[in-house]
Amino acid sequence: MKRCFAGKTFRRKLTRCEHHRFNLEDIHQHERPYLIACTQLSCGALRRILLCAGLPHHEILEIGCGDGAVLERLAACGFGRRLTGLEISPSAIRCARAKKIPGAKFESYNGSDVPFHDQAFDLAILTHVLEHVEYPRRLLYEAGRVARNVFVEVPLEDNARLPDDFVPDAVGHINVYNPRSIRHLVQSCGFRVLSTRLMHSSLPLYVHRKGRLRGYLTYAMKDFGLKCSSRLASQLLTYHYALVCTGNLENVRI
């Protein structure tokens, strides 16, 4: 099967795990504009993570931390005493470590098993991760095992624009969610949902992706949709959904 990534052609058909691993490596090595966009996306993620401000957050683990953009911003605003990032991509780990974020350390992992003991953290963060992984429930179990509370954020791509058949995309999304399905998923893993928020990306990210005029128009349209009818808007367009969850250790064991 012929496939192209960042101007390179590959003919071997990749499994979903291989596709995701290679895709991350390719992004971090060749797509600097994409990394800029990810950093801008972290601004919005930070606002939503601060939904956890009322919960203990001295020890924070981010699973799928990428180049450390979210943890960098958490450190800058003093949210969390010790920060740990896990990432599947070696090149992303190198980028994160090069930032020398105060109080933060970064480690690689295999994408499913979290290498820490039970309840080692106050808060685990999975922001824009579950749409990439082959076994999202297993990763949620692991997050609930190592942390007392879990923050989850996903794009809501199960909407009217979703095609009938799966089509591989440039950023490795293999799972799609709507507000009901992601809520059911975390609850089926033994979590109790404490709070949720439906939002969309920041204006600078739209401008970066679409140019100034289209970026402003897209932002205004999606913002108007949220204010008029958030439920209808999320059925028509792609937004982001954040959940703050908690669960007891017995419920989240595999």
C-alpha positions as a Markdown table, in Angstrom:
| # | Residue | x | y | z |
|---|---|---|---|---|
| 1 | Met | 0.0 | 0.0 | 0.0 |
| 2 | Lys | 1.5 | 3.3 | -1.0 |
| 3 | Arg | 1.5 | 6.1 | 1.6 |
| 4 | Cys | 3.1 | 9.5 | 1.9 |
| 5 | Phe | 4.3 | 11.3 | 5.0 |
| 6 | Ala | 6.2 | 14.6 | 4.9 |
| 7 | Gly | 7.2 | 14.1 | 1.3 |
| 8 | Lys | 8.4 | 10.5 | 1.8 |
| 9 | Thr | 6.8 | 7.5 | 0.2 |
| 10 | Phe | 6.3 | 4.1 | 1.9 |
| 11 | Arg | 4.8 | 1.1 | 0.3 |
| 12 | Arg | 4.5 | -1.3 | 3.3 |
| 13 | Lys | 1.1 | -1.3 | 5.0 |
| 14 | Leu | 1.5 | -0.2 | 8.6 |
| 15 | Thr | -0.4 | -1.5 | 11.6 |
| 16 | Arg | -2.2 | 1.0 | 13.6 |
| 17 | Cys | 0.5 | 1.0 | 16.3 |
| 18 | Glu | 3.3 | 1.3 | 13.8 |
| 19 | His | 1.5 | 4.1 | 11.9 |
| 20 | His | 1.0 | 6.1 | 15.1 |
| 21 | Arg | 4.7 | 5.6 | 16.3 |
| 22 | Phe | 6.1 | 6.5 | 12.9 |
| 23 | Asn | 3.7 | 9.4 | 12.5 |
| 24 | Leu | 4.9 | 10.9 | 15.8 |
| 25 | Glu | 8.5 | 10.6 | 14.8 |
| 26 | Asp | 7.9 | 12.1 | 11.4 |
| 27 | Ile | 6.1 | 15.1 | 12.9 |
| 28 | His | 8.7 | 15.8 | 15.5 |
| 29 | Gln | 11.6 | 15.5 | 13.1 |
| 30 | His | 10.3 | 17.3 | 10.0 |
| 31 | Glu | 7.2 | 19.4 | 10.9 |
| 32 | Arg | 8.3 | 22.4 | 12.9 |
| 33 | Pro | 5.0 | 24.3 | 12.0 |
| 34 | Tyr | 3.0 | 21.5 | 13.5 |
| 35 | Leu | 5.0 | 21.8 | 16.7 |
| 36 | Ile | 4.2 | 25.5 | 16.8 |
| 37 | Ala | 0.6 | 24.7 | 16.4 |
| 38 | Cys | 0.8 | 22.1 | 19.2 |
| 39 | Thr | 2.3 | 24.7 | 21.5 |
| 40 | Gln | -0.5 | 27.1 | 20.7 |
| 41 | Leu | -3.0 | 24.3 | 21.3 |
| 42 | Ser | -1.5 | 23.9 | 24.8 |
| 43 | Cys | -2.7 | 27.4 | 25.7 |
| 44 | Gly | -6.3 | 26.2 | 25.4 |
| 45 | Ala | -5.5 | 22.9 | 27.1 |
| 46 | Leu | -3.9 | 24.8 | 30.1 |
| 47 | Arg | -7.2 | 26.7 | 30.6 |
| 48 | Arg | -9.1 | 23.5 | 30.7 |
| 49 | Ile | -6.6 | 21.7 | 33.0 |
| 50 | Leu | -7.1 | 24.5 | 35.5 |
| 51 | Leu | -10.5 | 23.0 | 36.0 |
| 52 | Cys | -8.5 | 20.7 | 38.3 |
| 53 | Ala | -7.3 | 23.7 | 40.5 |
| 54 | Gly | -9.6 | 22.6 | 43.4 |
| 55 | Leu | -8.1 | 19.1 | 43.5 |
| 56 | Pro | -4.7 | 18.1 | 44.9 |
| 57 | His | -2.1 | 18.7 | 42.2 |
| 58 | His | 1.3 | 18.6 | 43.8 |
| 59 | Glu | 2.4 | 15.5 | 41.8 |
| 60 | Ile | 1.3 | 15.6 | 38.2 |
| 61 | Leu | 1.8 | 13.0 | 35.4 |
| 62 | Glu | 1.1 | 13.8 | 31.8 |
| 63 | Ile | 0.7 | 10.7 | 29.6 |
| 64 | Gly | 1.5 | 11.4 | 26.0 |
| 65 | Cys | 3.2 | 14.7 | 26.8 |
| 66 | Gly | 4.7 | 15.3 | 23.3 |
| 67 | Asp | 7.4 | 17.9 | 23.4 |
| 68 | Gly | 6.4 | 19.1 | 26.9 |
| 69 | Ala | 4.4 | 22.1 | 25.9 |
| 70 | Val | 1.6 | 21.6 | 28.4 |
| 71 | Leu | 3.9 | 20.8 | 31.3 |
| 72 | Glu | 6.0 | 23.8 | 30.4 |
| 73 | Arg | 3.0 | 26.1 | 30.8 |
| 74 | Leu | 1.9 | 24.4 | 34.0 |
| 75 | Ala | 5.4 | 25.0 | 35.4 |
| 76 | Ala | 5.3 | 28.6 | 34.3 |
| 77 | Cys | 2.1 | 29.3 | 36.3 |
| 78 | Gly | 3.2 | 27.3 | 39.3 |
| 79 | Phe | 0.6 | 24.5 | 38.9 |
| 80 | Gly | 2.1 | 21.4 | 40.4 |
| 81 | Arg | 5.3 | 20.9 | 42.4 |
| 82 | Arg | 6.7 | 17.9 | 40.6 |
| 83 | Leu | 5.8 | 17.3 | 36.9 |
| 84 | Thr | 6.4 | 14.0 | 35.0 |
| 85 | Gly | 5.9 | 13.5 | 31.3 |
| 86 | Leu | 5.6 | 10.1 | 29.5 |
| 87 | Glu | 5.9 | 9.9 | 25.7 |
| 88 | Ile | 6.2 | 7.2 | 23.1 |
| 89 | Ser | 8.3 | 9.2 | 20.7 |
| 90 | Pro | 12.1 | 9.4 | 21.5 |
| 91 | Ser | 12.5 | 12.6 | 19.5 |
| 92 | Ala | 9.7 | 14.3 | 21.4 |
| 93 | Ile | 11.4 | 13.3 | 24.7 |
| 94 | Arg | 14.6 | 14.9 | 23.5 |
| 95 | Cys | 12.7 | 18.1 | 22.7 |
| 96 | Ala | 11.0 | 18.1 | 26.1 |
| 97 | Arg | 14.2 | 17.5 | 28.0 |
| 98 | Ala | 16.0 | 20.2 | 26.0 |
| 99 | Lys | 13.5 | 22.8 | 27.4 |
| 100 | Lys | 14.9 | 22.2 | 31.0 |
| 101 | Ile | 11.5 | 22.8 | 32.6 |
| 102 | Pro | 11.9 | 23.4 | 36.3 |
| 103 | Gly | 10.6 | 20.5 | 38.4 |
| 104 | Ala | 9.9 | 18.4 | 35.4 |
| 105 | Lys | 11.3 | 15.1 | 34.2 |
| 106 | Phe | 10.4 | 13.1 | 31.0 |
| 107 | Glu | 10.5 | 9.4 | 30.3 |
| 108 | Ser | 9.7 | 7.1 | 27.4 |
| 109 | Tyr | 7.1 | 4.4 | 27.7 |
| 110 | Asn | 5.5 | 1.7 | 25.4 |
| 111 | Gly | 2.2 | 3.5 | 24.9 |
| 112 | Ser | 0.1 | 1.3 | 27.2 |
| 113 | Asp | 1.9 | 0.4 | 30.5 |
| 114 | Val | 2.5 | 3.3 | 32.9 |
| 115 | Pro | 5.8 | 2.5 | 34.8 |
| 116 | Phe | 4.8 | 3.9 | 38.2 |
| 117 | His | 3.3 | 2.4 | 41.4 |
| 118 | Asp | -0.3 | 2.7 | 42.5 |
| 119 | Gln | -1.5 | 6.2 | 43.4 |
| 120 | Ala | 1.9 | 7.8 | 42.8 |
| 121 | Phe | 0.4 | 11.0 | 41.5 |
| 122 | Asp | -2.3 | 13.4 | 42.5 |
| 123 | Leu | -3.4 | 14.1 | 38.9 |
| 124 | Ala | -2.9 | 12.3 | 35.6 |
| 125 | Ile | -3.4 | 14.3 | 32.4 |
| 126 | Leu | -4.4 | 12.8 | 29.0 |
| 127 | Thr | -4.9 | 15.7 | 26.6 |
| 128 | His | -5.5 | 14.7 | 23.0 |
| 129 | Val | -4.1 | 11.2 | 23.6 |
| 130 | Leu | -7.1 | 8.8 | 23.6 |
| 131 | Glu | -7.9 | 9.5 | 19.9 |
| 132 | His | -4.4 | 8.1 | 19.0 |
| 133 | Val | -4.1 | 4.9 | 21.1 |
| 134 | Glu | -5.2 | 1.4 | 20.1 |
| 135 | Tyr | -6.5 | 0.4 | 23.5 |
| 136 | Pro | -7.9 | 3.6 | 25.1 |
| 137 | Arg | -9.6 | 1.7 | 28.0 |
| 138 | Arg | -6.4 | 0.1 | 29.0 |
| 139 | Leu | -4.6 | 3.4 | 29.2 |
| 140 | Leu | -7.4 | 4.9 | 31.2 |
| 141 | Tyr | -7.2 | 2.0 | 33.7 |
| 142 | Glu | -3.4 | 2.7 | 34.0 |
| 143 | Ala | -4.0 | 6.4 | 34.5 |
| 144 | Gly | -6.6 | 5.7 | 37.3 |
| 145 | Arg | -4.2 | 3.2 | 38.9 |
| 146 | Val | -1.3 | 5.7 | 39.2 |
| 147 | Ala | -3.3 | 8.9 | 40.0 |
| 148 | Arg | -6.1 | 9.8 | 42.3 |
| 149 | Asn | -7.7 | 12.1 | 39.7 |
| 150 | Val | -7.6 | 12.1 | 35.9 |
| 151 | Phe | -8.0 | 14.9 | 33.4 |
| 152 | Val | -9.1 | 13.8 | 29.9 |
| 153 | Glu | -9.5 | 15.9 | 26.8 |
| 154 | Val | -10.4 | 14.7 | 23.3 |
| 155 | Pro | -11.5 | 16.3 | 20.0 |
| 156 | Leu | -15.2 | 15.6 | 19.2 |
| 157 | Glu | -14.8 | 14.2 | 15.7 |
| 158 | Asp | -17.9 | 12.0 | 15.8 |
| 159 | Asn | -20.1 | 14.6 | 14.2 |
| 160 | Ala | -21.9 | 15.3 | 10.9 |
| 161 | Arg | -18.6 | 15.7 | 9.1 |
| 162 | Leu | -17.3 | 12.2 | 9.9 |
| 163 | Pro | -17.2 | 10.0 | 6.8 |
| 164 | Asp | -18.8 | 6.6 | 6.8 |
| 165 | Asp | -15.5 | 4.8 | 6.3 |
| 166 | Phe | -12.3 | 5.2 | 8.2 |
| 167 | Val | -9.7 | 7.3 | 6.4 |
| 168 | Pro | -6.1 | 7.6 | 7.9 |
| 169 | Asp | -5.3 | 11.2 | 8.7 |
| 170 | Ala | -2.1 | 13.1 | 8.9 |
| 171 | Val | -2.0 | 13.2 | 12.8 |
| 172 | Gly | -2.8 | 9.6 | 13.6 |
| 173 | His | -6.3 | 9.8 | 14.9 |
| 174 | Ile | -7.8 | 6.2 | 15.0 |
| 175 | Asn | -10.6 | 6.7 | 17.5 |
| 176 | Val | -13.4 | 9.2 | 17.3 |
| 177 | Tyr | -15.6 | 10.5 | 20.1 |
| 178 | Asn | -18.7 | 12.6 | 20.8 |
| 179 | Pro | -19.6 | 14.0 | 24.3 |
| 180 | Arg | -21.7 | 10.9 | 25.2 |
| 181 | Ser | -19.2 | 8.3 | 24.0 |
| 182 | Ile | -16.2 | 9.7 | 25.8 |
| 183 | Arg | -18.2 | 10.1 | 29.0 |
| 184 | His | -19.4 | 6.5 | 28.8 |
| 185 | Leu | -15.9 | 5.4 | 28.1 |
| 186 | Val | -14.4 | 6.9 | 31.3 |
| 187 | Gln | -17.4 | 5.8 | 33.4 |
| 188 | Ser | -17.0 | 2.2 | 32.1 |
| 189 | Cys | -13.5 | 2.3 | 33.5 |
| 190 | Gly | -14.7 | 3.0 | 37.0 |
| 191 | Phe | -14.4 | 6.8 | 37.0 |
| 192 | Arg | -16.8 | 9.3 | 38.4 |
| 193 | Val | -17.1 | 12.5 | 36.3 |
| 194 | Leu | -16.7 | 15.6 | 38.5 |
| 195 | Ser | -16.9 | 18.3 | 35.8 |
| 196 | Thr | -16.8 | 18.7 | 32.0 |
| 197 | Arg | -16.3 | 21.6 | 29.6 |
| 198 | Leu | -17.0 | 21.9 | 25.9 |
| 199 | Met | -14.7 | 24.4 | 24.1 |
| 200 | His | -12.8 | 25.0 | 20.9 |
| 201 | Ser | -9.3 | 26.0 | 20.0 |
| 202 | Ser | -7.8 | 29.4 | 20.6 |
| 203 | Leu | -7.9 | 32.2 | 18.0 |
| 204 | Pro | -4.1 | 32.1 | 17.3 |
| 205 | Leu | -4.3 | 28.4 | 16.4 |
| 206 | Tyr | -7.1 | 29.0 | 13.9 |
| 207 | Val | -5.0 | 31.8 | 12.4 |
| 208 | His | -2.0 | 29.6 | 12.2 |
| 209 | Arg | -3.8 | 26.8 | 10.5 |
| 210 | Lys | -6.1 | 28.7 | 8.1 |
| 211 | Gly | -4.6 | 32.2 | 7.7 |
| 212 | Arg | -5.8 | 35.4 | 9.2 |
| 213 | Leu | -9.2 | 35.9 | 7.5 |
| 214 | Arg | -10.3 | 32.3 | 7.5 |
| 215 | Gly | -9.0 | 31.8 | 11.0 |
| 216 | Tyr | -11.0 | 34.7 | 12.4 |
| 217 | Leu | -14.1 | 33.6 | 10.5 |
| 218 | Thr | -13.8 | 30.0 | 11.7 |
| 219 | Tyr | -13.2 | 31.0 | 15.3 |
| 220 | Ala | -16.2 | 33.4 | 15.2 |
| 221 | Met | -18.5 | 30.8 | 13.7 |
| 222 | Lys | -17.6 | 28.1 | 16.2 |
| 223 | Asp | -17.8 | 30.5 | 19.1 |
| 224 | Phe | -21.3 | 31.6 | 18.0 |
| 225 | Gly | -22.4 | 28.0 | 17.7 |
| 226 | Leu | -21.3 | 27.3 | 21.3 |
| 227 | Lys | -23.2 | 30.3 | 22.6 |
| 228 | Cys | -26.4 | 29.4 | 20.7 |
| 229 | Ser | -26.6 | 25.6 | 21.2 |
| 230 | Ser | -23.5 | 23.8 | 22.3 |
| 231 | Arg | -25.2 | 20.4 | 21.8 |
| 232 | Leu | -26.2 | 21.1 | 18.2 |
| 233 | Ala | -22.8 | 22.8 | 17.5 |
| 234 | Ser | -20.9 | 19.7 | 18.6 |
| 235 | Gln | -23.0 | 17.5 | 16.3 |
| 236 | Leu | -22.1 | 19.7 | 13.3 |
| 237 | Leu | -18.5 | 20.8 | 13.9 |
| 238 | Thr | -15.4 | 19.6 | 15.8 |
| 239 | Tyr | -14.9 | 21.0 | 19.3 |
| 240 | His | -12.8 | 19.8 | 22.3 |
| 241 | Tyr | -14.3 | 18.1 | 25.3 |
| 242 | Ala | -12.6 | 18.0 | 28.7 |
| 243 | Leu | -13.5 | 15.8 | 31.7 |
| 244 | Val | -12.2 | 15.9 | 35.3 |
| 245 | Cys | -12.6 | 12.4 | 36.7 |
| 246 | Thr | -12.0 | 10.6 | 39.9 |
| 247 | Gly | -12.3 | 6.9 | 40.9 |
| 248 | Asn | -11.3 | 4.5 | 43.6 |
| 249 | Leu | -8.4 | 2.2 | 43.0 |
| 250 | Glu | -10.4 | -1.0 | 43.1 |
| 251 | Asn | -12.7 | 0.2 | 40.3 |
| 252 | Val | -9.9 | 1.0 | 37.9 |
| 253 | Arg | -8.0 | -2.3 | 38.1 |
| 254 | Ile | -7.8 | -4.4 | 35.0 |
